[in-house]
Amino acid sequence: MIEINKPGIGRYVGDDYHLWYSIKLISLWILNRPKDGYKDPPWLKVEIGVKRYGIFDDILMYFGSEYHFYQAKSTSNVLGDQINESNLTNDDDKLSINKIYDSYKKIKAEYGKAKFNLIIVSNRALTGSLRSVIIPNDGHIEEPFILGTIRIEEKLNLREIIMENLRDPDDFEDFLRSLVFIYEENPKTELKINPYFPPIFIENIYNLVKKNAMKESISGDFKIRYDDVLKIYHMNEVMLKLPLKIGVYSKLGVPKPIDYDETIDLTNEFNKSLENVNWNQILLKISDFKKRLENNYENKTILLDIKAHLSLGFIFGFIFRRTTGYNIIVNQLGEFWNLEEENHVINEKKLLKEMRIRKKKFKVNSQNLVLKLNFTTKDVNTPSERFLESENIKKKILIEISLNRLINKFDLKTLLNIILDKITDSLKNNIQKIYIFNSIPIGLAVFLGYYFNALPPIFLNEFDNVTNKYFQSVILK
């Protein structure tokens, strides 16, 4: 086999972005590896600065018997910039849906009936109007690297909104199902400050990836294989501080994980209507789970992969709250949310400009604070007001907080501070009960529970999509 240097190395700003994203994917091989190893080991190829582009121009990863084609679309944007309809409908834009579809056709022609995803990785998130016609696949956990998968089924208005200029192919729905958008602000920064991989490990993986990316074989393939990475891992194993991997799931139909240190399977508790779920029993089970961890593990850092109802996120964070000494990292759709991360935290003034915060005080005989949090496109207000009226709950203070974009790990600390400050400030009105209604990422629910301390009883309410109603779930006190 003859290897030659690839032309154009280092000429593109995006090269550094997708090289570091490759390193992140590889580090996840180690972080998410099964206890008994991979039965079908993953491998990865990286392309950088190639004049003659092939089927893919960035990253190809084989994992879990599927092919994942990554196209990195980074820009020198300001934090908060978004992908909108004009990007997808403009043929001159590198995010043109026609260009993406052309890539899909080439992959399909080459790989036939093999399972694959075409993944667009960008440092810009989808704008709210796009997210309103796209369903996040929040139940899929078989593939830990593409938890940001966007699944589009029976959303015909998407064709009208962003696909007017796309030819009307027979495989339109198949194309949409294979299409993935992942928001990744800065993989290099994330890896540099990751407390679980020492710098020497990241440096060795970087050298391996760069060597791969800078070689082009005239015959055969030059791949980064799992065994190559495992050798580097064993060289640095003593220095690695890997957290306890905990899986929590309560949603029926969610595949059961096999590579966690411990799991909490609560699906049997939810084989009934939400109205009849015994939330106090669930609270006891998670409390007992914490006792088991304390008895069996000295490690008090948890990497949490949670596919569950929002109330369970609050409960888990509350049981393992910061006063217990535990540190929690949440795998939020493939992005690790960690309160210890200090770099690139969004400025509070900037975030406040993007948020809508409304506080109202009522002249009624009440000691109740009602907190409504909405960081999605769902309607929280209408069903919550119906619930309050049906239960005859009067509001002394109402706080409504919303943000019309996807939140990410850089928002987390600032967002928590804003929400907690609003709650604390309201307590001077002799508040005795707090009612929470929310439509938020479950990672945020976990960290809110993690910081709930020395507060009046908190009444959590779970939304039932079947009945379009809120039901009281559990009281945290």
C-alpha positions in Angstrom: 0.0 0.0 0.0 1.3 3.4 -1.0 0.4 6.4 1.1 0.6 10.0 -0.1 0.0 13.3 1.7 -3.4 14.8 0.9 -3.3 18.1 -1.0 -4.7 21.1 0.7 -4.0 20.1 4.3 -4.7 23.0 6.7 -6.3 25.3 4.1 -9.8 25.2 5.5 -11.1 26.7 8.7 -13.6 23.9 9.1 -10.8 21.3 9.0 -9.8 21.9 12.6 -13.5 21.7 13.7 -14.2 18.3 12.2 -10.8 16.9 13.1 -11.6 17.6 16.8 -15.2 16.3 16.3 -13.6 13.1 15.1 -11.6 13.0 18.3 -14.8 13.5 20.3 -16.4 10.5 18.6 -13.4 8.3 19.3 -13.3 9.3 23.0 -16.9 8.3 23.2 -15.9 4.8 22.1 -14.1 4.5 25.4 -16.6 6.3 27.5 -19.5 4.2 26.2 -17.8 0.9 25.7 -19.7 -2.2 26.8 -18.2 -4.1 29.7 -17.6 -7.2 27.5 -16.2 -5.1 24.6 -17.7 -4.4 21.2 -18.9 -7.4 19.3 -18.6 -5.5 16.1 -15.7 -3.0 16.8 -16.1 0.5 15.4 -13.8 2.3 13.0 -13.5 5.8 11.6 -12.1 7.6 8.6 -11.3 11.3 8.3 -11.0 13.4 5.2 -9.4 16.8 5.4 -8.5 19.2 2.6 -9.1 16.8 -0.3 -9.4 18.2 -3.8 -11.4 15.3 -5.2 -14.2 14.7 -2.8 -15.7 11.3 -2.5 -19.1 10.3 -1.1 -18.3 12.1 2.1 -15.9 14.9 2.6 -15.4 14.8 6.4 -16.0 11.8 8.6 -17.2 8.2 8.1 -17.8 6.1 11.2 -18.9 2.5 11.3 -20.6 1.8 14.6 -23.2 -0.8 15.7 -23.4 -2.3 12.2 -24.4 1.0 10.7 -22.5 3.7 8.7 -22.6 7.3 9.9 -21.5 9.9 7.4 -20.7 13.2 9.0 -20.5 16.5 7.2 -19.0 19.3 9.4 -20.5 22.7 8.6 -18.8 25.1 11.0 -18.7 28.9 10.6 -17.0 31.7 12.4 -20.3 32.6 13.9 -21.3 34.4 17.1 -22.6 32.1 19.8 -26.4 31.9 19.3 -26.5 32.1 15.5 -28.9 29.6 14.0 -29.7 27.5 10.9 -32.9 28.9 9.3 -35.1 28.1 6.3 -33.1 30.3 4.0 -30.0 28.3 4.6 -31.7 25.1 3.5 -33.5 26.6 0.5 -30.6 28.6 -1.0 -28.6 26.4 -3.4 -25.5 28.6 -2.9 -25.5 27.9 0.8 -23.3 25.0 2.1 -26.4 23.8 4.0 -28.5 23.7 0.9 -31.0 20.8 1.2 -30.3 20.0 -2.5 -26.6 19.5 -1.7 -27.4 17.4 1.3 -29.8 15.3 -0.8 -27.2 14.8 -3.5 -24.8 13.5 -0.8 -27.6 11.1 0.4 -28.1 9.8 -3.2 -24.4 9.1 -3.6 -24.2 7.2 -0.3 -27.4 5.2 -1.2 -26.0 4.3 -4.6 -22.7 3.1 -3.1 -23.9 1.4 0.1 -27.2 0.0 -1.2 -29.3 -1.5 1.5 -26.8 -1.0 4.4 -28.1 1.0 7.3 -26.7 4.6 7.4 -27.3 8.1 8.6 -26.2 11.3 6.9 -25.3 13.6 9.8 -24.9 17.4 9.6 -22.7 18.6 12.4 -22.7 22.4 12.9 -21.9 25.1 15.4 -25.3 26.6 14.7 -28.5 25.2 16.1 -31.8 24.8 14.2 -34.1 27.8 14.5 -37.3 27.4 16.4 -39.5 27.4 13.3 -37.6 24.4 11.9 -37.7 22.6 15.2 -41.5 23.0 15.3 -41.8 20.6 12.3 -39.0 18.2 13.5 -39.4 15.5 16.1 -36.3 14.8 18.3 -35.8 11.1 18.7 -35.5 11.3 22.4 -36.1 7.5 22.9 -33.3 6.1 20.9 -30.3 5.0 22.9 -28.8 2.1 20.9 -26.4 4.6 19.2 -24.8 6.8 21.8 -23.1 9.1 19.2 -26.2 10.3 17.4 -28.6 11.0 20.2 -29.2 14.3 18.4 -31.0 12.4 15.7 -33.9 14.2 14.1 -36.7 12.0 13.0 -39.3 13.4 10.6 -42.4 11.3 10.1 -45.7 12.3 8.5 -44.7 16.0 8.6 -45.9 17.0 5.2 -45.7 20.7 6.0 -41.9 20.4 6.1 -42.0 19.9 2.4 -43.9 23.1 2.0 -41.7 25.1 4.4 -38.1 24.1 3.4 -38.4 21.7 0.4 -40.2 23.8 -2.2 -37.1 23.9 -4.4 -36.2 20.2 -3.9 -37.0 17.8 -6.6 -39.8 15.5 -5.6 -38.0 12.2 -5.2 -39.6 8.8 -4.5 -37.3 8.3 -1.5 -38.2 11.6 0.1 -39.3 10.1 3.4 -36.3 7.7 3.5 -34.0 10.7 3.0 -35.6 12.6 5.9 -35.4 9.6 8.2 -31.7 9.2 7.5 -31.0 12.9 8.0 -29.5 14.0 11.3 -28.6 17.5 12.6 -26.2 17.8 15.6 -25.4 21.0 17.3 -21.7 21.1 18.4 -20.4 24.5 19.4 -16.7 23.7 19.9 -15.5 20.1 20.2 -11.9 21.2 20.8 -12.8 23.3 23.8 -15.0 20.5 25.2 -12.2 17.9 25.0 -9.5 20.2 26.4 -11.5 20.8 29.6 -13.0 17.3 29.9 -12.0 16.2 33.4 -12.2 12.5 32.5 -9.5 12.3 29.8 -6.0 13.6 30.7 -4.3 15.9 28.2 -1.8 13.1 27.2 -4.7 10.8 26.2 -6.3 13.6 24.0 -2.9 14.4 22.5 -2.3 10.8 21.5 -5.7 10.5 20.0 -5.2 13.8 18.2 -1.9 12.5 16.6 -3.7 9.3 15.6 -6.5 11.2 13.9 -4.3 13.8 12.2 -2.1 11.0 10.8 -5.1 9.3 9.4 -6.6 12.5 8.0 -3.3 13.5 6.3 -2.9 10.2 4.4 -4.7 9.0 1.3 -4.2 5.4 0.2 -4.0 4.6 -3.5 -5.3 1.1 -2.6 -7.3 0.0 0.4 -8.5 2.0 3.3 -6.6 3.9 6.0 -8.9 3.6 9.1 -8.7 4.4 12.8 -9.8 1.2 14.4 -11.1 0.5 17.9 -8.1 -1.6 18.8 -5.8 1.3 18.0 -7.7 3.5 20.4 -7.8 0.8 23.0 -4.0 0.5 23.0 -3.8 4.3 23.8 -6.5 3.9 26.4 -4.5 1.2 28.3 -1.4 3.3 28.1 -3.2 6.1 30.0 -5.7 4.0 32.0 -4.2 4.9 35.4 -4.7 8.6 34.8 -8.3 8.3 33.4 -11.0 9.3 35.8 -14.0 7.8 34.3 -17.3 8.4 36.0 -20.0 5.9 37.0 -22.2 5.4 34.0 -25.8 5.4 35.2 -28.8 4.7 32.9 -32.3 5.8 34.0 -35.3 5.0 31.8 -39.0 5.0 32.3 -40.5 5.3 28.8 -42.0 2.2 27.3 -40.3 1.0 24.1 -36.9 2.4 25.0 -34.2 -0.2 24.3 -32.5 -1.3 27.5 -28.8 -0.2 27.8 -26.2 -2.9 28.3 -23.0 -0.9 28.9 -23.8 1.0 32.2 -22.3 0.4 35.6 -25.8 0.6 37.1 -29.4 1.1 35.7 -32.8 2.1 37.1 -35.5 0.5 35.1 -38.8 2.1 35.9 -40.8 1.1 32.8 -43.1 -1.2 34.7 -44.1 1.8 36.9 -45.5 3.5 33.7 -47.5 0.7 32.1 -50.6 2.6 33.3 -51.9 6.1 32.8 -49.8 9.0 34.3 -52.7 9.8 36.6 -52.3 6.4 38.4 -48.5 6.3 38.6 -47.2 5.9 42.2 -44.7 8.6 42.2 -43.9 8.3 45.9 -42.9 4.7 45.3 -40.6 5.9 42.5 -39.1 8.5 44.9 -38.3 5.6 47.4 -36.7 3.5 44.7 -34.3 6.2 43.6 -33.5 6.9 47.3 -32.7 3.2 47.7 -30.6 3.3 44.5 -28.5 6.1 46.0 -27.9 4.0 49.1 -26.7 1.1 47.0 -24.3 3.4 45.1 -22.9 4.7 48.4 -22.3 1.1 49.7 -20.7 -0.2 46.5 -18.8 2.7 45.0 -16.4 5.3 46.3 -16.7 7.2 43.0 -19.2 10.1 43.5 -19.1 11.4 39.9 -22.0 10.2 37.8 -22.4 10.2 34.0 -26.2 10.1 33.6 -28.0 8.9 30.5 -31.6 9.5 31.3 -34.5 8.6 29.0 -37.4 9.3 31.3 -40.3 11.6 32.2 -39.4 15.1 33.3 -40.4 14.6 36.9 -37.9 11.8 37.1 -35.1 14.2 36.1 -36.1 16.6 38.9 -36.3 13.6 41.4 -32.9 12.2 40.4 -31.2 15.6 40.7 -32.9 16.2 44.0 -31.9 12.8 45.5 -28.3 13.3 44.4 -28.3 17.1 45.0 -25.0 18.9 45.5 -25.2 18.8 49.3 -24.8 15.0 49.1 -21.3 15.4 47.6 -22.2 13.9 44.2 -21.2 15.5 40.9 -23.5 14.8 37.9 -22.8 15.0 34.2 -25.8 14.5 32.0 -25.6 13.1 28.5 -28.1 15.5 26.8 -28.6 14.3 23.3 -24.9 13.5 22.9 -23.7 16.7 24.6 -22.2 16.4 28.1 -23.7 19.0 30.5 -21.4 19.5 33.4 -21.6 22.2 36.1 -17.9 22.1 36.7 -17.3 23.5 33.2 -16.2 27.1 33.5 -15.1 27.9 30.0 -17.4 29.7 27.4 -20.3 30.1 29.8 -22.8 32.5 28.1 -23.0 36.0 29.6 -26.1 36.6 31.7 -26.9 40.0 30.1 -26.8 38.4 26.6 -29.0 35.4 27.7 -31.5 37.7 29.4 -31.9 39.6 26.1 -32.9 36.3 24.4 -35.3 35.2 27.2 -38.8 36.2 28.0 -39.4 36.6 31.7 -42.7 37.6 33.2 -43.3 38.0 36.9 -46.7 38.9 38.3 -48.0 39.4 41.9 -51.7 38.7 42.7 -53.7 40.3 45.4 -55.2 37.1 46.7 -55.1 35.1 49.9 -52.5 32.7 48.8 -48.9 31.7 49.6 -48.3 29.8 46.3 -45.6 30.4 43.8 -46.3 29.1 40.3 -43.3 28.7 38.0 -43.7 28.0 34.3 -40.7 27.1 32.3 -40.9 26.6 28.5 -37.8 26.1 26.3 -39.7 24.2 23.6 -42.5 25.0 21.1 -45.2 23.3 23.3 -48.0 25.2 25.0 -47.4 25.1 28.8 -49.7 28.0 29.8 -53.1 26.6 28.7 -53.0 23.1 30.3 -51.3 24.5 33.4 -54.0 27.1 33.9 -56.7 24.4 33.5 -54.9 22.3 36.1 -54.7 25.2 38.6 -58.3 26.0 38.1 -59.5 22.4 38.5 -57.5 22.0 41.7 -58.5 25.5 43.0 -54.9 26.6 43.4 -54.5 30.3 43.8 -51.4 32.1 42.7 -49.6 34.6 44.9 -46.7 34.9 42.5 -46.5 33.8 38.9 -43.1 33.5 37.1 -43.0 32.6 33.4 -39.6 32.0 31.8 -39.2 31.0 28.1 -36.5 30.9 25.5 -37.2 30.3 21.8 -34.1 28.3 20.9 -32.3 25.1 21.8 -30.3 25.5 25.0 -26.9 24.0 25.3 -24.2 23.3 27.9 -22.9 26.9 27.6 -26.3 28.2 28.7 -26.7 25.8 31.6 -25.0 27.6 34.5 -26.3 31.0 33.6 -29.8 29.7 33.0 -29.8 27.9 36.4 -28.7 31.1 38.2 -31.5 33.1 36.5 -34.2 30.6 37.4 -33.0 30.0 41.0 -32.6 33.8 41.6 -36.2 34.3 40.5 -37.4 31.6 42.9 -35.3 32.9 45.8 -36.4 36.4 45.3 -40.1 35.4 45.5 -39.6 33.7 48.9 -39.7 37.1 50.6 -43.5 37.1 49.9 -44.0 34.4 52.5 -44.2 31.6 49.8 -45.1 28.2 51.4 -45.6 26.1 48.2 -44.0 26.1 44.8 -45.8 24.6 41.8 -43.7 23.9 38.7 -45.0 23.3 35.1 -42.4 22.9 32.4 -41.4 21.8 29.0 -37.6 21.7 29.1 -34.7 19.4 28.3 -34.5 16.7 30.9 -30.9 17.7 31.6 -32.1 21.0 32.9 -34.7 19.3 35.0 -31.9 17.2 36.6 -29.7 20.2 37.4 -32.6 22.2 38.8 -33.4 19.3 41.2 -29.7 19.2 42.0 -29.8 22.8 43.2 -33.1 22.7 45.0 -32.2 23.1 48.6 -33.8 24.9 51.7 -36.9 25.7 49.7 -40.6 25.3 50.5 -42.2 22.1 49.3 -42.0 21.8 45.5 -45.0 20.3 43.7 -44.0 18.8 40.4 -46.5 18.3 37.6 -46.2 15.9 34.7 -47.8 16.5 31.3 -49.7 13.7 29.7 -49.5 13.9 25.9 -52.4 11.4 25.6 -54.9 13.5 27.6 -53.2 16.9 27.1 -53.4 17.4 30.8 -51.1 18.0 33.7 -51.1 15.6 36.7 -49.4 16.2 40.0 -46.5 13.8 40.2 -44.4 14.2 43.4 -43.6 16.7 46.2 -40.0 17.4 46.8 -39.3 18.6 50.4 
